[in-house]
Amino acid sequence: MLDGVMRRIIDPPLNALGRRVAGWGVTADTVTLTGFAVGLMAVPLLAFELYGAALAAILLNRFADGLDGAVARWRGPSDLGGYLDIVCDFLFYAAVVFGFALARPENALPAAFLIFSFVGTGASFLAFAVIAAKRGLATSIRGGKSFYYISGLTEGTETIAAFTALCLFPNAFALIAYSFGLLCWLTTLSRIITARRTFASPPDEKQTGIDP
């Protein structure tokens, strides 16, 4: 929901930095995988309840997630880069929640619910992108992407905010996890409704270039 607003703020400095990093010969895939490795460090840090250090790893991962796209815009995007970006994102999101479950046994059930909710948002997001690509739909709602990007109530900005809140208020993990999980299910439902509206007609009656 807030990604569009955030992009207008962070894209100019990220694009400038991406141009410099690309000039050093660094590829977008290198940035993606390095950021993913740094992000995974949050898991053991969370397990030992080192929440400040874990938050730093989470934020560095998200910074790298924005930078890899900026580098790709200067060096040229690739299908492999888009694939690695989305796979690393979803693995990272689940890994962070798993880290909180490792920290305290009482976190296990709300953590499982939150990961379950992430499956809903992830599946509805990727399935829409697959059918949109098959029908030749395109969107620039979140800038240039390797796949169709359908928006929702809980996107990257909201997920970062939730992870930050979890690190700052670990004793409120259950409340935050259940609340954000419910918002994720609202996102999933809204995407299913959009898919029904968009894909209900046969492909030969489609409208290309829509932004549902």
Phi and psi in degrees as GROMACS dihedral restraints (atoms count N, CA, C in turn):
[ dihedral_restraints ]
;  ai    aj    ak    al  type     phi  dphi    fc
    3     4     5     6     1   -98.7    20    10
    4     5     6     7     1    -2.0    20    10
    6     7     8     9     1   -60.9    20    10
    7     8     9    10     1   -38.1    20    10
    9    10    11    12     1   -62.1    20    10
   10    11    12    13     1   -40.9    20    10
   12    13    14    15     1   -66.2    20    10
   13    14    15    16     1   -45.1    20    10
   15    16    17    18     1   -64.7    20    10
   16    17    18    19     1   -35.9    20    10
   18    19    20    21     1   -62.1    20    10
   19    20    21    22     1   -38.2    20    10
   21    22    23    24     1   -65.4    20    10
   22    23    24    25     1   -25.5    20    10
   24    25    26    27     1   -86.1    20    10
   25    26    27    28     1   -45.8    20    10
   27    28    29    30     1   -93.6    20    10
   28    29    30    31     1   -18.8    20    10
   30    31    32    33     1   -63.1    20    10
   31    32    33    34     1   -43.9    20    10
   33    34    35    36     1   -57.9    20    10
   34    35    36    37     1   -51.7    20    10
   36    37    38    39     1   -66.6    20    10
   37    38    39    40     1   -35.4    20    10
   39    40    41    42     1   -65.0    20    10
   40    41    42    43     1   -40.3    20    10
   42    43    44    45     1   -64.7    20    10
   43    44    45    46     1   -38.3    20    10
   45    46    47    48     1   -65.3    20    10
   46    47    48    49     1   -44.1    20    10
   48    49    50    51     1   -67.2    20    10
   49    50    51    52     1   -38.8    20    10
   51    52    53    54     1   -61.1    20    10
   52    53    54    55     1   -37.1    20    10
   54    55    56    57     1   -63.7    20    10
   55    56    57    58     1   -40.6    20    10
   57    58    59    60     1   -67.7    20    10
   58    59    60    61     1   -45.2    20    10
   60    61    62    63     1   -63.2    20    10
   61    62    63    64     1   -41.2    20    10
   63    64    65    66     1   -62.1    20    10
   64    65    66    67     1   -35.5    20    10
   66    67    68    69     1   -66.4    20    10
   67    68    69    70     1   -23.3    20    10
   69    70    71    72     1   -79.3    20    10
   70    71    72    73     1    -4.5    20    10
   72    73    74    75     1    89.8    20    10
   73    74    75    76     1     8.9    20    10
   75    76    77    78     1   -82.5    20    10
   76    77    78    79     1   133.1    20    10
   78    79    80    81     1   -88.8    20    10
   79    80    81    82     1   159.1    20    10
   81    82    83    84     1   -63.0    20    10
   82    83    84    85     1   -36.6    20    10
   84    85    86    87     1   -63.6    20    10
   85    86    87    88     1   -36.8    20    10
   87    88    89    90     1   -63.4    20    10
   88    89    90    91     1   -42.9    20    10
   90    91    92    93     1   -63.7    20    10
   91    92    93    94     1   -43.1    20    10
   93    94    95    96     1   -59.2    20    10
   94    95    96    97     1   -50.7    20    10
   96    97    98    99     1   -71.6    20    10
   97    98    99   100     1   -35.0    20    10
   99   100   101   102     1   -65.7    20    10
  100   101   102   103     1   -44.4    20    10
  102   103   104   105     1   -62.4    20    10
  103   104   105   106     1   -37.5    20    10
  105   106   107   108     1   -63.8    20    10
  106   107   108   109     1   -44.0    20    10
  108   109   110   111     1   -61.8    20    10
  109   110   111   112     1   -42.7    20    10
  111   112   113   114     1   -63.9    20    10
  112   113   114   115     1   -41.9    20    10
  114   115   116   117     1   -62.6    20    10
  115   116   117   118     1   -36.9    20    10
  117   118   119   120     1   -66.3    20    10
  118   119   120   121     1   -20.7    20    10
  120   121   122   123     1   -63.6    20    10
  121   122   123   124     1   -19.2    20    10
  123   124   125   126     1   -64.3    20    10
  124   125   126   127     1   -27.5    20    10
  126   127   128   129     1   -63.2    20    10
  127   128   129   130     1   -56.7    20    10
  129   130   131   132     1   -64.8    20    10
  130   131   132   133     1   -32.4    20    10
  132   133   134   135     1   -64.8    20    10
  133   134   135   136     1   -41.1    20    10
  135   136   137   138     1   -67.7    20    10
  136   137   138   139     1   -39.5    20    10
  138   139   140   141     1   -58.8    20    10
  139   140   141   142     1   -34.5    20    10
  141   142   143   144     1   -94.7    20    10
  142   143   144   145     1    11.3    20    10
  144   145   146   147     1    59.4    20    10
  145   146   147   148     1    35.7    20    10
  147   148   149   150     1   -94.5    20    10
  148   149   150   151     1    73.2    20    10
  150   151   152   153     1   -67.9    20    10
  151   152   153   154     1   -34.9    20    10
  153   154   155   156     1   -64.3    20    10
  154   155   156   157     1   -46.4    20    10
  156   157   158   159     1   -66.7    20    10
  157   158   159   160     1   -37.3    20    10
  159   160   161   162     1   -63.8    20    10
  160   161   162   163     1   -41.0    20    10
  162   163   164   165     1   -62.8    20    10
  163   164   165   166     1   -38.8    20    10
  165   166   167   168     1   -61.4    20    10
  166   167   168   169     1   -42.8    20    10
  168   169   170   171     1   -64.4    20    10
  169   170   171   172     1   -40.2    20    10
  171   172   173   174     1   -62.8    20    10
  172   173   174   175     1   -46.5    20    10
  174   175   176   177     1   -68.2    20    10
  175   176   177   178     1   -35.7    20    10
  177   178   179   180     1   -64.8    20    10
  178   179   180   181     1   -38.9    20    10
  180   181   182   183     1   -61.8    20    10
  181   182   183   184     1   -43.9    20    10
  183   184   185   186     1   -67.9    20    10
  184   185   186   187     1   -34.0    20    10
  186   187   188   189     1   -63.3    20    10
  187   188   189   190     1   -44.4    20    10
  189   190   191   192     1   -63.9    20    10
  190   191   192   193     1   -34.1    20    10
  192   193   194   195     1   -65.1    20    10
  193   194   195   196     1   -33.2    20    10
  195   196   197   198     1   -78.7    20    10
  196   197   198   199     1   -36.4    20    10
  198   199   200   201     1   -69.3    20    10
  199   200   201   202     1   -35.8    20    10
  201   202   203   204     1   -62.3    20    10
  202   203   204   205     1   -36.3    20    10
  204   205   206   207     1   -66.9    20    10
  205   206   207   208     1   -37.4    20    10
  207   208   209   210     1   -66.0    20    10
  208   209   210   211     1   -40.7    20    10
  210   211   212   213     1   -64.3    20    10
  211   212   213   214     1   -41.8    20    10
  213   214   215   216     1   -62.6    20    10
  214   215   216   217     1   -33.6    20    10
  216   217   218   219     1   -66.4    20    10
  217   218   219   220     1   -27.2    20    10
  219   220   221   222     1   -90.3    20    10
  220   221   222   223     1   -36.3    20    10
  222   223   224   225     1   -91.0    20    10
  223   224   225   226     1   -15.1    20    10
  225   226   227   228     1   104.2    20    10
  226   227   228   229     1   125.8    20    10
  228   229   230   231     1   -71.4    20    10
  229   230   231   232     1   159.5    20    10
  231   232   233   234     1  -139.2    20    10
  232   233   234   235     1   156.2    20    10
  234   235   236   237     1   -64.2    20    10
  235   236   237   238     1   -39.0    20    10
  237   238   239   240     1   -63.5    20    10
  238   239   240   241     1   -40.4    20    10
  240   241   242   243     1   -61.9    20    10
  241   242   243   244     1   -43.2    20    10
  243   244   245   246     1   -63.8    20    10
  244   245   246   247     1   -38.3    20    10
  246   247   248   249     1   -64.8    20    10
  247   248   249   250     1   -49.3    20    10
  249   250   251   252     1   -61.8    20    10
  250   251   252   253     1   -38.3    20    10
  252   253   254   255     1   -61.1    20    10
  253   254   255   256     1   -49.3    20    10
  255   256   257   258     1   -72.8    20    10
  256   257   258   259     1   -37.5    20    10
  258   259   260   261     1   -64.1    20    10
  259   260   261   262     1   -46.3    20    10
  261   262   263   264     1   -63.8    20    10
  262   263   264   265     1   -36.9    20    10
  264   265   266   267     1   -60.4    20    10
  265   266   267   268     1   -51.5    20    10
  267   268   269   270     1   -69.2    20    10
  268   269   270   271     1   -36.2    20    10
  270   271   272   273     1   -65.1    20    10
  271   272   273   274     1   -39.6    20    10
  273   274   275   276     1   -64.4    20    10
  274   275   276   277     1   -45.0    20    10
  276   277   278   279     1   -58.4    20    10
  277   278   279   280     1   -45.7    20    10
  279   280   281   282     1   -67.9    20    10
  280   281   282   283     1   -36.4    20    10
  282   283   284   285     1   -64.1    20    10
  283   284   285   286     1   -39.8    20    10
  285   286   287   288     1   -62.3    20    10
  286   287   288   289     1   -46.0    20    10
  288   289   290   291     1   -64.0    20    10
  289   290   291   292     1   -38.6    20    10
  291   292   293   294     1   -59.8    20    10
  292   293   294   295     1   -38.0    20    10
  294   295   296   297     1   -60.1    20    10
  295   296   297   298     1   -40.5    20    10
  297   298   299   300     1   -66.3    20    10
  298   299   300   301     1   -35.0    20    10
  300   301   302   303     1   -66.3    20    10
  301   302   303   304     1   -36.2    20    10
  303   304   305   306     1   -67.1    20    10
  304   305   306   307     1   -31.0    20    10
  306   307   308   309     1   -65.7    20    10
  307   308   309   310     1   -43.9    20    10
  309   310   311   312     1  -143.2    20    10
  310   311   312   313     1   129.0    20    10
  312   313   314   315     1   -57.4    20    10
  313   314   315   316     1   -32.5    20    10
  315   316   317   318     1   -69.3    20    10
  316   317   318   319     1   -11.2    20    10
  318   319   320   321     1   -82.5    20    10
  319   320   321   322     1   -10.5    20    10
  321   322   323   324     1   -60.0    20    10
  322   323   324   325     1   -48.1    20    10
  324   325   326   327     1   -67.0    20    10
  325   326   327   328     1   -50.7    20    10
  327   328   329   330     1   -63.8    20    10
  328   329   330   331     1   -31.1    20    10
  330   331   332   333     1   -65.5    20    10
  331   332   333   334     1   -42.0    20    10
  333   334   335   336     1   -62.9    20    10
  334   335   336   337     1   -40.5    20    10
  336   337   338   339     1   -63.5    20    10
  337   338   339   340     1   -40.6    20    10
  339   340   341   342     1   -67.8    20    10
  340   341   342   343     1   -42.6    20    10
  342   343   344   345     1   -63.5    20    10
  343   344   345   346     1   -41.0    20    10
  345   346   347   348     1   -56.3    20    10
  346   347   348   349     1   -41.9    20    10
  348   349   350   351     1   -67.0    20    10
  349   350   351   352     1   -37.8    20    10
  351   352   353   354     1   -62.7    20    10
  352   353   354   355     1   -34.6    20    10
  354   355   356   357     1   -61.5    20    10
  355   356   357   358     1   -40.0    20    10
  357   358   359   360     1   -62.4    20    10
  358   359   360   361     1   -48.8    20    10
  360   361   362   363     1   -67.3    20    10
  361   362   363   364     1   -39.9    20    10
  363   364   365   366     1   -66.2    20    10
  364   365   366   367     1   -44.8    20    10
  366   367   368   369     1   -65.8    20    10
  367   368   369   370     1   -43.4    20    10
  369   370   371   372     1   -66.8    20    10
  370   371   372   373     1   -32.4    20    10
  372   373   374   375     1   -69.9    20    10
  373   374   375   376     1   -51.4    20    10
  375   376   377   378     1   -72.7    20    10
  376   377   378   379     1   -38.2    20    10
  378   379   380   381     1   -63.0    20    10
  379   380   381   382     1   -40.0    20    10
  381   382   383   384     1   -62.1    20    10
  382   383   384   385     1   -43.1    20    10
  384   385   386   387     1   -62.0    20    10
  385   386   387   388     1   -38.7    20    10
  387   388   389   390     1   -63.1    20    10
  388   389   390   391     1   -49.3    20    10
  390   391   392   393     1   -69.2    20    10
  391   392   393   394     1   -36.4    20    10
  393   394   395   396     1   -62.0    20    10
  394   395   396   397     1   -41.7    20    10
  396   397   398   399     1   -64.2    20    10
  397   398   399   400     1   -39.1    20    10
  399   400   401   402     1   -61.9    20    10
  400   401   402   403     1   -35.7    20    10
  402   403   404   405     1   -91.2    20    10
  403   404   405   406     1    -2.5    20    10
  405   406   407   408     1    77.2    20    10
  406   407   408   409     1    22.5    20    10
  408   409   410   411     1   -76.3    20    10
  409   410   411   412     1   151.1    20    10
  411   412   413   414     1  -140.6    20    10
  412   413   414   415     1   153.7    20    10
  414   415   416   417     1  -151.8    20    10
  415   416   417   418     1   147.9    20    10
  417   418   419   420     1  -119.0    20    10
  418   419   420   421     1    24.2    20    10
  420   421   422   423     1   -61.8    20    10
  421   422   423   424     1   -27.8    20    10
  423   424   425   426     1  -124.3    20    10
  424   425   426   427     1    33.6    20    10
  426   427   428   429     1    81.6    20    10
  427   428   429   430     1  -173.1    20    10
  429   430   431   432     1   -69.9    20    10
  430   431   432   433     1   123.5    20    10
  432   433   434   435     1  -129.5    20    10
  433   434   435   436     1   160.4    20    10
  435   436   437   438     1   -81.6    20    10
  436   437   438   439     1    -3.9    20    10
  438   439   440   441     1  -152.4    20    10
  439   440   441   442     1   167.2    20    10
  441   442   443   444     1   -68.5    20    10
  442   443   444   445     1   126.9    20    10
  444   445   446   447     1  -107.5    20    10
  445   446   447   448     1   105.6    20    10
  447   448   449   450     1   -92.5    20    10
  448   449   450   451     1   130.0    20    10
  450   451   452   453     1   -78.5    20    10
  451   452   453   454     1   176.4    20    10
  453   454   455   456     1  -172.2    20    10
  454   455   456   457     1   177.1    20    10
  456   457   458   459     1   -67.3    20    10
  457   458   459   460     1   -38.2    20    10
  459   460   461   462     1  -114.5    20    10
  460   461   462   463     1   108.9    20    10
  462   463   464   465     1  -120.6    20    10
  463   464   465   466     1  -159.9    20    10
  465   466   467   468     1   -61.0    20    10
  466   467   468   469     1   -44.0    20    10
  468   469   470   471     1   -61.4    20    10
  469   470   471   472     1   -44.6    20    10
  471   472   473   474     1   -66.6    20    10
  472   473   474   475     1   -35.1    20    10
  474   475   476   477     1   -67.9    20    10
  475   476   477   478     1   -40.9    20    10
  477   478   479   480     1   -61.7    20    10
  478   479   480   481     1   -43.0    20    10
  480   481   482   483     1   -60.9    20    10
  481   482   483   484     1   -41.6    20    10
  483   484   485   486     1   -65.5    20    10
  484   485   486   487     1   -44.3    20    10
  486   487   488   489     1   -63.4    20    10
  487   488   489   490     1   -38.6    20    10
  489   490   491   492     1   -63.5    20    10
  490   491   492   493     1   -45.0    20    10
  492   493   494   495     1   -61.5    20    10
  493   494   495   496     1   -39.3    20    10
  495   496   497   498     1   -64.3    20    10
  496   497   498   499     1   -37.9    20    10
  498   499   500   501     1   -72.9    20    10
  499   500   501   502     1   -35.5    20    10
  501   502   503   504     1   -78.3    20    10
  502   503   504   505     1   -29.7    20    10
  504   505   506   507     1  -129.7    20    10
  505   506   507   508     1    64.2    20    10
  507   508   509   510     1   -61.2    20    10
  508   509   510   511     1   -26.6    20    10
  510   511   512   513     1   -69.3    20    10
  511   512   513   514     1   -17.1    20    10
  513   514   515   516     1  -100.9    20    10
  514   515   516   517     1    22.7    20    10
  516   517   518   519     1   -54.6    20    10
  517   518   519   520     1   -49.1    20    10
  519   520   521   522     1   -59.9    20    10
  520   521   522   523     1   -47.4    20    10
  522   523   524   525     1   -60.9    20    10
  523   524   525   526     1   -45.9    20    10
  525   526   527   528     1   -67.5    20    10
  526   527   528   529     1   -42.7    20    10
  528   529   530   531     1   -64.3    20    10
  529   530   531   532     1   -46.6    20    10
  531   532   533   534     1   -64.7    20    10
  532   533   534   535     1   -41.2    20    10
  534   535   536   537     1   -65.0    20    10
  535   536   537   538     1   -46.9    20    10
  537   538   539   540     1   -69.2    20    10
  538   539   540   541     1   -35.1    20    10
  540   541   542   543     1   -60.3    20    10
  541   542   543   544     1   -41.8    20    10
  543   544   545   546     1   -62.8    20    10
  544   545   546   547     1   -40.3    20    10
  546   547   548   549     1   -63.4    20    10
  547   548   549   550     1   -36.2    20    10
  549   550   551   552     1   -61.8    20    10
  550   551   552   553     1   -39.8    20    10
  552   553   554   555     1   -69.8    20    10
  553   554   555   556     1   -31.6    20    10
  555   556   557   558     1   -64.6    20    10
  556   557   558   559     1   -38.7    20    10
  558   559   560   561     1   -62.1    20    10
  559   560   561   562     1   -46.4    20    10
  561   562   563   564     1   -59.1    20    10
  562   563   564   565     1   -45.2    20    10
  564   565   566   567     1   -61.9    20    10
  565   566   567   568     1   -43.1    20    10
  567   568   569   570     1   -64.2    20    10
  568   569   570   571     1   -35.2    20    10
  570   571   572   573     1   -71.1    20    10
  571   572   573   574     1   -36.4    20    10
  573   574   575   576     1   -64.1    20    10
  574   575   576   577     1   -41.4    20    10
  576   577   578   579     1   -63.7    20    10
  577   578   579   580     1   -43.0    20    10
  579   580   581   582     1   -62.9    20    10
  580   581   582   583     1   -41.1    20    10
  582   583   584   585     1   -63.0    20    10
  583   584   585   586     1   -41.5    20    10
  585   586   587   588     1   -61.8    20    10
  586   587   588   589     1   -41.9    20    10
  588   589   590   591     1   -69.6    20    10
  589   590   591   592     1   -37.1    20    10
  591   592   593   594     1   -79.9    20    10
  592   593   594   595     1   -38.7    20    10
  594   595   596   597     1  -104.0    20    10
  595   596   597   598     1     4.4    20    10
  597   598   599   600     1   -64.6    20    10
  598   599   600   601     1   -36.3    20    10
  600   601   602   603     1   -83.4    20    10
  601   602   603   604     1   155.5    20    10
  603   604   605   606     1   -60.0    20    10
  604   605   606   607     1   155.6    20    10
  606   607   608   609     1   -55.4    20    10
  607   608   609   610     1   -32.8    20    10
  609   610   611   612     1   -73.2    20    10
  610   611   612   613     1    -6.6    20    10
  612   613   614   615     1  -108.4    20    10
  613   614   615   616     1    10.9    20    10
  615   616   617   618     1   -70.2    20    10
  616   617   618   619     1   159.5    20    10
  618   619   620   621     1  -112.8    20    10
  619   620   621   622     1   124.0    20    10
  621   622   623   624     1   -87.1    20    10
  622   623   624   625     1   154.0    20    10
  624   625   626   627     1    80.4    20    10
  625   626   627   628     1    15.1    20    10
  627   628   629   630     1   -80.5    20    10
  628   629   630   631     1   156.8    20    10
  630   631   632   633     1  -123.2    20    10
  631   632   633   634     1    82.5    20    10
